[in-house]
Amino acid sequence: MLKKNIKKSGYVCVPYQHDKFSIGVKDMWDNSRNIKSIYFVAATFADECKPYFPSSTNHYLLAKFYDEEKLIKDAEKFTISKPSFVFTVDNQLFERDLDNEESFISTYYLEYHDPDAISDVASTIVKKDKIRQAGFAHLNLFCADKPKFVFPHTEKIVILEVSDERSPQSINQYCQKMRQDISRKGVVMNNFVSISLLEKLK
């Protein structure tokens, strides 16, 4: 008997360019049943990651999708010279209903992928009451220009969705405190990109 294909949801970040390309991507996602929501966002990459993505930008269109396979079928429509990032959630830890809308997405990468580390990460994150959703993900990059250096940690991404009314700086400090709590357990979890959701478009 054939195994039914399990749909994997996640997030896609495409550079926002104030041009026909960006309008076309937004319109495509607006009309797609595979896209749950769209945001205009500001992204801040960790210093350690910048050499891998020298042409990355500050502003992106971010969409939450239901099915990775369907999204990737249209990848050529959002692939340009600057990298687009697709975070596909392989293992969702939890999702909880909170009064506030999501306002921030924080991503990290684990240097080592062992079961004990995953357990330590999960047990720390679940105690943080501002985190609406958390999961382990893998990263796919789409870029017309081949990067000079290949980012080596694409299979070990931690992705958190935060609901908090405070400023992006305060939310980032909240996430950093959580990361420090995890590091005290001996787990090396590095910052990747922090994403502030500025405006909901869908």
Residue frames relative to the residue before (quaternion, step in Angstrom):
aa qw qx qy qz dx dy dz
M 1.0000 0.0000 0.0000 0.0000 0.00 0.00 0.00
L 0.4337 -0.7109 0.4886 0.2604 3.60 -0.87 0.93
K 0.4491 -0.6671 0.5238 0.2807 3.53 -1.06 0.81
K 0.4317 -0.6809 0.5220 0.2784 3.55 -0.94 0.87
N 0.4734 -0.6825 0.4799 0.2823 3.56 -0.89 0.96
I 0.2705 -0.7661 0.5630 0.1511 3.59 -0.73 1.07
K 0.3826 -0.7283 0.5237 0.2210 3.55 -0.75 1.09
K 0.1669 -0.7745 0.6040 0.0860 3.54 -1.02 0.87
S 0.2656 -0.7776 0.5548 0.1301 3.54 -0.77 1.09
G 0.1150 0.8109 -0.5705 0.0616 3.56 -1.27 0.06
Y 0.5318 -0.6060 0.5053 0.3076 3.51 -1.32 -0.50
V 0.0924 -0.7701 0.6270 0.0719 3.57 -1.10 0.69
C 0.1298 -0.7803 0.6104 0.0402 3.59 -0.97 0.98
V 0.0294 -0.7964 0.6032 -0.0334 3.56 -0.64 1.17
P 0.5440 -0.6371 0.4228 0.3456 3.64 -0.83 0.92
Y 0.2877 -0.7411 0.5834 0.1661 3.56 -0.98 0.91
Q 0.0932 -0.8653 0.4920 -0.0232 3.56 -0.61 1.18
H 0.4258 -0.7132 0.4639 0.3080 3.64 1.23 0.15
D 0.6327 0.5251 -0.3377 0.4582 3.61 0.96 0.73
K 0.7657 -0.3668 0.2693 0.4547 3.55 -1.37 -0.10
F 0.5925 0.5793 -0.3615 0.4275 3.60 1.08 -0.72
S 0.6952 0.4775 -0.2796 0.4588 3.59 0.80 -1.04
I 0.6326 0.5203 -0.3283 0.4704 3.59 1.02 -0.81
G 0.6529 0.5303 -0.3044 0.4471 3.58 1.00 -0.87
V 0.6495 0.5042 -0.3139 0.4748 3.59 0.99 -0.85
K 0.6550 0.5098 -0.3167 0.4590 3.59 0.91 -0.92
D 0.6618 0.5049 -0.3092 0.4598 3.61 0.91 -0.90
M 0.6292 0.5363 -0.3289 0.4564 3.58 0.99 -0.86
W 0.7035 0.4557 -0.2640 0.4772 3.58 0.89 -0.93
D 0.5848 0.5854 -0.3598 0.4312 3.57 1.11 -0.71
N 0.7578 0.3914 -0.1811 0.4897 3.55 1.01 -0.90
S 0.5918 0.5908 -0.3594 0.4142 3.59 1.28 0.04
R 0.3857 -0.7154 0.5345 0.2319 3.56 -0.90 0.94
N 0.5788 0.5859 -0.3690 0.4308 3.58 1.29 -0.21
I 0.6827 0.4691 -0.2766 0.4872 3.59 1.24 -0.35
K 0.3212 -0.7751 0.5218 0.1542 3.54 -0.63 1.19
S 0.7933 -0.1208 0.1230 0.5839 3.60 0.90 -0.94
I 0.2103 -0.7554 0.6113 0.1072 3.56 -1.29 0.53
Y 0.0517 -0.7930 0.6069 0.0093 3.56 -1.05 0.83
F 0.3249 -0.6385 0.6464 0.2625 3.50 -1.36 0.42
V 0.0138 -0.8503 0.5214 -0.0709 3.60 -0.57 1.16
A 0.3016 -0.6871 0.6226 0.2221 3.52 -1.40 0.31
A 0.1516 -0.8089 0.5665 0.0421 3.56 -0.84 1.02
T 0.0939 -0.7712 0.6279 0.0453 3.55 -1.05 0.85
F 0.2232 -0.7936 0.5574 0.0986 3.56 -0.56 1.21
A 0.5184 -0.6135 0.4953 0.3310 3.56 -1.10 0.72
D 0.6241 -0.5782 0.3787 0.3644 3.58 -1.07 0.78
E 0.6484 0.5430 -0.3193 0.4275 3.60 1.00 -0.83
C 0.7010 0.4756 -0.2640 0.4612 3.59 1.15 -0.58
K 0.5258 0.6904 -0.3962 0.2998 3.59 1.16 -0.54
P 0.6326 0.5356 -0.3672 0.4220 3.67 0.92 -0.69
Y 0.6498 0.5189 -0.3192 0.4546 3.61 1.13 -0.58
F 0.7887 0.2124 -0.0940 0.5692 3.58 1.16 -0.61
P 0.0073 -0.8592 0.5115 0.0058 3.61 0.68 1.06
S 0.7249 0.4138 -0.2541 0.4885 3.60 1.12 -0.52
S 0.3683 0.7194 -0.5114 0.2920 3.60 1.21 0.34
T 0.3183 -0.7574 0.5482 0.1563 3.56 -1.20 0.55
N 0.5988 -0.5794 0.4128 0.3678 3.59 -1.30 -0.07
H 0.7866 0.2968 -0.1478 0.5208 3.56 1.05 -0.74
Y 0.0408 -0.8010 0.5957 -0.0439 3.54 -0.98 0.99
L 0.3506 -0.6044 0.6432 0.3133 3.46 -1.44 0.14
L 0.0908 -0.7875 0.6084 0.0370 3.57 -0.80 0.99
A 0.0339 -0.7877 0.6151 0.0094 3.57 -0.94 0.91
K 0.3012 -0.7032 0.6122 0.2000 3.52 -1.20 0.68
F 0.1115 -0.8208 0.5596 0.0261 3.57 -0.68 1.11
Y 0.4892 -0.6736 0.4868 0.2644 3.54 -1.31 0.50
D 0.8212 0.1516 -0.0010 0.5502 3.57 0.98 -0.91
E 0.4029 -0.7480 0.4813 0.2156 3.57 -0.42 1.27
E 0.6451 0.5566 -0.3303 0.4062 3.58 0.89 -0.96
K 0.6709 0.4867 -0.2923 0.4770 3.58 0.94 -0.91
L 0.6420 0.5312 -0.3337 0.4407 3.58 0.95 -0.82
I 0.7032 0.4856 -0.2765 0.4396 3.57 0.83 -1.01
K 0.5419 0.6088 -0.3988 0.4204 3.60 1.18 -0.42
D 0.7402 0.3725 -0.2026 0.5218 3.58 1.15 -0.66
A 0.2932 0.8158 -0.4712 0.1628 3.59 1.27 0.20
E 0.6274 0.5520 -0.3602 0.4146 3.62 0.99 -0.74
K 0.6279 0.5571 -0.3349 0.4280 3.60 1.18 -0.50
F 0.7644 0.2730 -0.2058 0.5467 3.61 1.20 -0.27
T 0.5119 0.6324 -0.4291 0.3922 3.62 1.18 0.42
I 0.0764 0.7743 -0.6211 0.0939 3.55 -0.75 1.13
S 0.7551 -0.3907 0.2587 0.4586 3.61 -1.27 -0.20
K 0.6739 0.4159 -0.2911 0.5368 3.61 1.19 -0.48
P 0.5430 -0.6691 0.3923 0.3219 3.61 -0.93 0.80
S 0.1985 -0.7033 0.6672 0.1439 3.51 -1.28 0.69
F 0.2634 -0.7845 0.5523 0.1005 3.55 -1.06 0.83
V 0.0677 -0.7764 0.6259 0.0297 3.58 -0.89 0.97
F 0.1151 -0.7827 0.6113 0.0221 3.55 -0.61 1.23
T 0.0691 -0.8079 0.5852 0.0058 3.59 -0.47 1.19
V 0.3475 -0.7613 0.5162 0.1821 3.55 -0.68 1.14
D 0.2136 -0.7949 0.5616 0.0845 3.58 -0.62 1.19
N 0.8009 0.0781 0.0096 0.5936 3.55 1.07 -0.77
Q 0.1556 -0.7996 0.5751 0.0750 3.57 -0.25 1.26
L 0.3622 -0.7527 0.5136 0.1961 3.57 -0.76 1.08
F 0.7541 -0.2475 0.1807 0.5809 3.57 0.90 -0.94
E 0.0998 -0.7309 0.6665 0.1076 3.51 -1.41 0.23
R 0.0139 -0.8164 0.5772 -0.0133 3.58 -0.77 0.98
D 0.4712 -0.6500 0.5165 0.2979 3.55 -1.20 0.59
L 0.0071 -0.7812 0.6239 -0.0205 3.55 -0.84 1.04
D 0.6183 -0.5766 0.3852 0.3699 3.57 -1.18 0.57
N 0.7281 0.4125 -0.2321 0.4958 3.59 0.98 -0.85
E 0.5251 -0.6018 0.5024 0.3313 3.54 -1.24 0.57
E 0.5816 -0.5419 0.4441 0.4132 3.58 -1.21 0.37
S 0.1033 -0.8230 0.5583 0.0161 3.58 -0.97 0.87
F 0.7912 0.1762 -0.0440 0.5839 3.58 1.25 -0.34
I 0.0868 -0.7611 0.6393 0.0675 3.56 -1.10 0.73
S 0.1013 -0.7998 0.5915 0.0140 3.53 -0.77 1.09
T 0.0657 -0.8115 0.5805 0.0125 3.57 -0.83 0.98
Y 0.1058 -0.7754 0.6226 0.0040 3.53 -1.18 0.78
Y 0.1874 -0.7479 0.6058 0.1962 3.53 -1.30 0.06
L 0.3642 -0.7077 0.5674 0.2110 3.54 -1.14 0.78
E 0.4110 -0.7104 0.5105 0.2565 3.58 -0.91 0.86
Y 0.7800 0.1837 -0.0942 0.5908 3.57 1.12 -0.68
H 0.2475 -0.7967 0.5434 0.0934 3.55 -0.89 0.98
D 0.2827 0.7545 -0.5514 0.2163 3.56 0.24 1.25
P 0.6565 -0.5636 0.3333 0.3745 3.60 -1.11 0.68
D 0.6303 0.5405 -0.3432 0.4390 3.61 1.01 -0.74
A 0.6345 0.5286 -0.3258 0.4603 3.57 1.01 -0.84
I 0.6461 0.5262 -0.3154 0.4540 3.58 0.94 -0.92
S 0.6525 0.5158 -0.3014 0.4662 3.57 0.99 -0.86
D 0.6605 0.5054 -0.3018 0.4661 3.61 0.98 -0.88
V 0.6348 0.5231 -0.3215 0.4690 3.57 0.99 -0.85
A 0.6832 0.5052 -0.2866 0.4427 3.57 0.82 -1.05
S 0.6912 0.4918 -0.2929 0.4411 3.61 0.85 -0.94
T 0.6532 0.4933 -0.3173 0.4788 3.61 1.12 -0.58
I 0.6719 0.5205 -0.3041 0.4304 3.59 0.86 -0.97
V 0.6639 0.5439 -0.3197 0.4015 3.58 0.87 -0.94
K 0.6327 0.5398 -0.3293 0.4472 3.62 1.20 -0.45
K 0.6204 0.5601 -0.3415 0.4298 3.61 1.21 -0.35
D 0.3251 -0.8273 0.4303 0.1573 3.56 -0.28 1.32
K 0.6315 0.5313 -0.3498 0.4433 3.63 1.19 -0.22
I 0.5932 0.5766 -0.3683 0.4242 3.60 1.25 -0.22
R 0.3070 -0.7876 0.5189 0.1276 3.52 -0.54 1.29
Q 0.8048 -0.0030 0.0740 0.5889 3.55 0.97 -0.90
A 0.0146 0.7983 -0.6013 0.0298 3.58 -1.04 0.74
G 0.1444 0.7984 -0.5768 0.0951 3.55 -1.11 0.67
F 0.4381 -0.6216 0.5689 0.3131 3.50 -1.41 0.15
A 0.0592 -0.8284 0.5557 -0.0373 3.56 -0.83 1.01
H 0.2686 -0.6909 0.6184 0.2609 3.54 -1.38 0.01
L 0.3632 -0.7440 0.5345 0.1701 3.53 -1.21 0.61
N 0.0866 -0.7427 0.6611 0.0621 3.54 -1.10 0.87
L 0.2006 -0.7770 0.5876 0.1037 3.56 -0.97 0.90
F 0.0892 -0.7720 0.6276 0.0465 3.55 -1.05 0.83
C 0.1951 0.7751 -0.5639 0.2077 3.55 -0.54 1.21
A 0.4519 -0.7015 0.4818 0.2676 3.59 -0.86 0.96
D 0.7187 0.3577 -0.2213 0.5537 3.59 1.15 -0.64
K 0.4317 -0.7120 0.4886 0.2607 3.57 -0.71 1.07
P 0.4225 -0.7182 0.4810 0.2727 3.62 -0.74 0.98
K 0.5662 -0.6117 0.4401 0.3339 3.54 -1.17 0.69
F 0.7778 0.1635 -0.0763 0.6020 3.58 1.03 -0.86
V 0.3446 -0.7333 0.5488 0.2057 3.57 -0.99 0.85
F 0.4236 -0.6980 0.5176 0.2557 3.57 -0.79 1.03
P 0.2965 -0.8373 0.4361 0.1440 3.62 -0.44 1.18
H 0.7050 0.4956 -0.2567 0.4376 3.61 1.21 -0.19
T 0.2424 0.8319 -0.4773 0.1463 3.60 1.06 0.62
E 0.6955 0.4903 -0.2830 0.4425 3.61 1.14 -0.47
K 0.7422 0.4127 -0.1979 0.4896 3.60 1.23 -0.25
I 0.2707 0.7890 -0.5033 0.2254 3.57 0.88 0.96
V 0.1704 -0.7295 0.6513 0.1205 3.56 -1.11 0.79
I 0.0463 -0.8166 0.5753 -0.0108 3.60 -0.77 1.03
L 0.0849 -0.8061 0.5853 -0.0189 3.54 -0.81 1.12
E 0.1950 -0.7420 0.6316 0.1117 3.53 -1.08 0.84
V 0.1257 -0.8272 0.5471 0.0242 3.58 -0.57 1.16
S 0.1527 -0.7516 0.6357 0.0877 3.57 -1.09 0.84
D 0.2806 0.7429 -0.5437 0.2715 3.56 -0.37 1.26
E 0.3893 -0.7412 0.5002 0.2209 3.61 -0.94 0.86
R 0.5254 0.6536 -0.4110 0.3575 3.58 1.23 -0.21
S 0.6862 -0.4736 0.3528 0.4248 3.57 -1.32 0.14
P 0.6484 -0.5134 0.3810 0.4133 3.62 -1.21 0.42
Q 0.6201 0.5452 -0.3454 0.4459 3.61 1.07 -0.73
S 0.6687 0.4917 -0.2988 0.4709 3.60 0.96 -0.89
I 0.6408 0.5129 -0.3254 0.4696 3.58 1.00 -0.82
N 0.6378 0.5296 -0.3287 0.4524 3.57 0.99 -0.85
Q 0.6367 0.5176 -0.3267 0.4691 3.60 1.02 -0.78
Y 0.6086 0.5533 -0.3306 0.4628 3.57 1.08 -0.79
C 0.6822 0.4764 -0.2748 0.4818 3.58 0.96 -0.92
Q 0.6390 0.5286 -0.3267 0.4533 3.57 1.04 -0.76
K 0.6107 0.5391 -0.3419 0.4686 3.57 1.09 -0.75
M 0.6408 0.5173 -0.3154 0.4715 3.58 1.01 -0.83
R 0.6453 0.5219 -0.3152 0.4602 3.59 0.99 -0.87
Q 0.6377 0.5201 -0.3192 0.4702 3.59 1.05 -0.77
D 0.6176 0.5405 -0.3388 0.4601 3.58 1.05 -0.79
I 0.6615 0.4975 -0.2974 0.4758 3.57 1.03 -0.83
S 0.6598 0.5206 -0.3181 0.4387 3.60 0.95 -0.86
R 0.5927 0.5714 -0.3629 0.4364 3.59 1.17 -0.57
K 0.6493 0.4908 -0.3110 0.4907 3.58 1.24 -0.38
G 0.5889 -0.6160 0.3472 0.3914 3.56 1.32 0.14
V 0.5352 0.6099 -0.4099 0.4166 3.58 1.26 0.33
V 0.2809 -0.7599 0.5635 0.1615 3.59 -0.72 1.07
M 0.1011 0.7791 -0.6044 0.1323 3.56 -0.34 1.33
N 0.1459 -0.8362 0.5281 0.0253 3.56 -0.41 1.28
N 0.5486 -0.5917 0.4773 0.3479 3.55 -1.19 0.61
F 0.1598 -0.7628 0.6163 0.1131 3.54 -1.12 0.70
V 0.7484 -0.2696 0.2014 0.5715 3.61 0.35 -1.19
S 0.2218 -0.7415 0.6214 0.1217 3.54 -1.12 0.86
I 0.1288 -0.8209 0.5563 0.0056 3.56 -0.81 1.07
S 0.1739 -0.7711 0.6073 0.0799 3.57 -0.71 1.14
L 0.3056 -0.7473 0.5638 0.1741 3.58 -0.77 1.07
L 0.1888 -0.8405 0.5024 0.0739 3.59 -0.24 1.29
E 0.8109 -0.0378 0.0797 0.5786 3.57 0.96 -0.88
K 0.3184 -0.7343 0.5658 0.1984 3.55 -0.93 0.92
L 0.1932 -0.8150 0.5425 0.0635 3.57 -0.75 1.11
K 0.7837 0.0765 -0.0576 0.6137 3.60 1.28 -0.33
